[in-house]
Amino acid sequence: MGFAYGLPMPPAAPSPSSAPRPVAVELVALTKRYAQGQPAVDSIDLRIASGSYCCLLGPSGCGKSTTLRMIAGHETVSSGDVLLEDRNITDLPAAARGTAMMFQSFALFPHLTALDNVAFSLKMKGVAKAERQAKAQDLLERVAMGHLAQRKPGELSGGQQQRVALARALITQPKVLLLDEPLSALDPFLRIQMRAELRRWQKELGLTFIHVTHSQEEAMALADTMVVMNHGLIEQVGSPHEVYNKPATEFIARFMGGHNVLQTPTGKIAVRNDHMRIEVDGEGIAATVTDVEYQGTYVLLGLDAENADARTGVSVMLPESVFADRPYALGEHVRLSWATSHAHALAA
């Protein structure tokens, strides 16, 4: 049976061209072993460009947070090296590295005002009160929190607390800002709003951001570079466009979502569900409609199909208007096809 049916291929998205940027952070054979079991991080190599927004992405237990904590100095390194602008910081304490961490819980002191929370690290360094408070107030102004400087965390919303946490991290003038699931505690609407602000702040400050998340949507919205991890290993590094359109492995195709993984005579392939064509008659793979989900702007069909994993089946995304013109019913027998150019080969 053939697996391509002459469907048109849209032009490829242009890739921006720019001179390579210097490396801000480099990981060399970085490994973290605990007393028992497989390494949490297994000899990974990674170069993160200066001034870029890098997202470490993967399921729970993949090693992404452990990697971030080793960069921060909050987790000891079993073997390998962490370099910051060519300086080996592997064994340096966290405060001497030139990095700052924004935690998932924000970790603000509840008894201190926003101003004193931001100024706290300078207080610990012995900076005079007037100087540290002036610097803290300036940073709060930059994140649109100057008018709330005297409020305590309990009097602030989640988004406002995040802005205070960002200002507190920036007051140490880090070269790299590390963010550990910073949006996960926020409600969905605020999460979308705050990720736009994070992206804007990163561009305005020109800092390197390394952001850990388990959300594919969040990583694609924020990252210049996505690093997809699984079982302590890096499976793929690339732009969101590259990772989504050319997943390197079956794991990435399934984890990123929106792809069908199919077995063909020449090997395993991934095809985006919005690139699938569905018809009642004609050539293609025989399939049966098993699910119809209305999602507003589109309708997602679930199908049992030849050459597909019986556990996951196949999905087809149809624009709402297309489905309205020709709705499909549960149990209906159809044919599926796609353009050869839309099929992406997966590594064995």
CORRA-V48254 format. One record per residue. OMEGA is omega in whole degrees, -180 to 180 (* if undefined). NEAR is the number of other ideal C-beta (glycine too) atoms within 8 Angstrom. Layout:
OMEGA;NEAR
OMEGA;NEAR
This chain:
177;3
-178;5
176;10
-172;10
170;11
179;4
-176;10
179;4
178;7
179;4
-180;4
178;4
-179;6
177;4
-178;6
179;4
178;3
179;5
179;3
179;5
177;9
-178;7
177;12
-177;13
175;14
175;11
-176;15
179;9
-175;10
-174;17
171;13
177;16
171;7
-172;6
-175;2
174;3
-180;3
177;6
176;10
173;10
-166;13
171;11
-178;10
174;16
-177;9
175;11
-178;8
-174;12
178;14
178;9
-179;8
174;12
-177;11
176;15
170;14
-170;13
176;13
-180;11
177;7
178;4
-177;4
179;10
-175;16
180;13
176;9
177;11
-180;16
-178;14
175;10
176;15
-177;13
-174;12
178;11
177;7
179;9
180;5
177;13
174;8
-177;8
-174;13
171;11
180;15
174;13
-176;13
177;10
177;6
-178;6
-177;7
-172;12
-174;8
180;5
173;8
-175;6
-175;10
-176;4
-171;7
-172;11
176;9
174;14
-175;10
169;12
-173;13
180;9
-177;8
-176;5
173;12
176;5
177;11
-173;8
-176;7
-179;4
174;9
176;9
-180;15
-178;12
174;11
-179;13
-176;13
-168;13
-177;11
177;9
175;12
179;11
179;6
177;6
178;4
-179;8
-174;5
-177;6
-179;6
-177;9
179;12
176;10
179;8
179;12
179;16
179;11
180;8
176;12
176;17
-178;9
179;7
175;11
179;6
-177;13
-178;8
-179;4
-174;10
-176;12
177;6
176;9
-176;10
-180;13
180;5
-177;5
175;11
179;6
179;9
178;10
176;10
179;12
178;14
177;13
179;18
178;14
179;12
179;15
179;12
-175;12
-174;12
177;13
-180;7
-178;4
173;11
-180;9
176;15
-178;14
-175;12
-177;12
180;12
-172;10
-176;13
-170;13
-179;9
-176;7
177;11
-172;6
-179;6
-179;6
179;11
179;11
179;8
-175;9
178;13
175;12
178;8
177;9
-180;15
180;11
180;8
-179;10
179;11
-179;7
-178;6
-178;7
-180;5
170;10
177;14
172;12
-165;14
177;14
177;12
172;12
-176;9
177;9
-179;9
-180;6
-179;12
-179;14
-180;10
-171;8
-161;11
158;13
-178;7
174;13
177;15
-176;13
-177;14
178;15
179;11
176;7
-179;13
172;9
-179;10
180;10
174;12
178;8
175;10
176;10
179;10
-179;9
-177;8
-177;14
-176;10
-180;9
179;8
-174;15
-173;8
176;10
179;10
-177;8
179;13
-180;13
-177;10
-179;11
180;12
177;6
180;8
169;12
177;11
-174;13
176;13
179;6
179;10
-178;3
179;4
-178;8
-179;11
172;12
177;14
178;13
-176;11
176;13
175;7
178;8
175;15
-178;9
179;11
177;9
-178;7
175;4
-180;8
177;6
-179;10
176;12
-178;8
178;14
-180;11
-179;14
-178;8
176;9
-180;11
176;8
-177;6
177;7
-178;5
179;5
175;11
-179;12
178;13
171;14
-176;11
164;16
-174;9
173;12
174;6
179;7
177;15
-178;6
-178;6
-173;4
-179;8
-178;12
174;15
177;11
178;11
179;11
172;11
-178;8
-178;11
179;6
180;8
180;12
179;6
180;5
180;5
177;5
-175;10
176;7
179;7
-179;6
179;9
-175;7
175;12
-180;13
177;14
179;13
177;14
177;12
-177;7
178;5
-180;11
-178;13
-179;11
180;8
178;14
-180;5
*;4
